Amino acid sequence: MAGEGTSSSAPLIRGNKNISAKNQHVDLADGFKRKRKSTTTDDLLAQLVDIGRQKLEIDRAYLERDIASKPTLYTLKECLVHLLSYSNLSDDCTLGATEALKDEQNRIIFMTLKEDMRIPWIERQAIIYDCARRDPHTPQK
């Protein structure tokens, strides 16, 4: 029977050489021709690809916006380089500020402060550190 061995339910046409744009056919290996499915499927697939590309562009824009809105994260090493650049600090001030800079929020504060505000902040951290060291109720790290 003609058409046996094909898995498509599309009707098979033998020897149709006049292929119109409306009824396009695809050659099969056994010499039969099968009606090509409507180009609607191709159009829908192209639309899905376009939608996927648009979604990707939107996601990239959101990601860039999120990255731009997050504060800069400073490493402990970066902060210590700035801290140690103040040569006139006492050892207690240096130790207190070093302890405070272990915390990410304190690193952001320290690096964001203007130069003239850093020394008072460092001195304040030294006082907090000294008080915590002397208080027997403060848990030691």
N, C-alpha and C positions, 0 to 999 in steps of 0.2 A: 504494500500500500504506500502511496506517495506520502511523504512526510513522516514516515515512521523513523524513530531514532532521534527526533528533535524534541526538545523539552518545552518548546514555546507553544502557547495556544494560539499564536497569531497565524492567520491563514497563509498557506504556502502557495506561491504562484510560480509556474514553470515557464521559462522562456519569455518573459515580458521584457522586451528591450526598450520600450517607450516608457520611461519612468518620469512621471510628472513631479513637480515640486510638491504637490499635495499628497501623492501616494509614493513616497520614496521606498525603495526596497533594498535589502541587504543580501548580497550573495552568500550562500551557504556552501560548504565544502562539497556537498553531494550534487551540486548543480541546481538546486532549488533556490528560489528567492523567497524571502519572508518580508512581509510588510514591516517597515520600520515603524516603531511606536512614534506617536506624535512628538513633535519637538517641544511640546509642553513640558515633558519631563526634563529635557535639557534646560529649558528656561527656568524651571523651578530650582533645579540644581544650581544654576548660575546665581539665582536670587539668594539661595542659602549661603553660597560662598560670599556674596556681597554683604549679607547680614553678619556673617562671621567676621569679615574684615572690619566692618563698622564697630562691632562689639569689641574687637581687639584694640582699635583706636581709642574707644571710650575708656577701656580698662587701662591703657597706657597713660591717658590723660589723668585719670584718677590716681594712679600710682605716682606719677610725677608730682601731682599736687600734694599727696600725702607725704612724700619724701621732703618736699620743700617746706612743709609746715612743721616738721619735727625739729626739735632743737638739736643743735650740733652736740654730739657726744664726744667728750674729751677723755683721753686716756689718763691714767694716773701718772704715767711717765711725762706726758705733756705738761700736766699741772705742776709736777715736781720741778721740772726745768724752770718754769716761771717762778715758783716759790724760791728755789735756790738762787735765783738771780738777785734776790734782795740780800745783799751781803751784810747789812746792818741788823739782821734779826738775831734775837737770842736763841739759844738752843731750845728753850721751853716753847717759844713761839713757833719755831720750825717743827718741833715734835707735835705740838698741838694741831697745827695746820695739816701736817702730814696725816695724822689720825683722822681729821675731818675729811680730807680729800679721798679717803677710801670709799666714801659715799658718792654715788653718781650725781645726786642733786647738788651736793656741795661743790663738786668739780664744775658743774655748770654755773653755779653762782660765782665761784672764784674767777673763772675765765671770762664771765660776762661783766663783772665789775670793772669800773674805770680804774686806772692805775692808782689814783689818789684814794680810792676806797679799799684797795686790797690790804694795805698795812693795818687799818683798823679792824678789818675782818679777820686777818691773821692773828692779831692780838686778842680779839674776842674768842677765837677758837682755842688759843692757848689757855685762856682763863677757864673755859668750859672743860678742856682736857685736864687741867690741873685740879679743878673741883671734882671731877669724876674720879680721878686717881686717888684723891684723899678721902672720898666718901665710901665708907665700908659697905653701904647698901647698894652701891652701883655695881652691877655685874661686870666683871672683868672679861675682856675678850681674849 
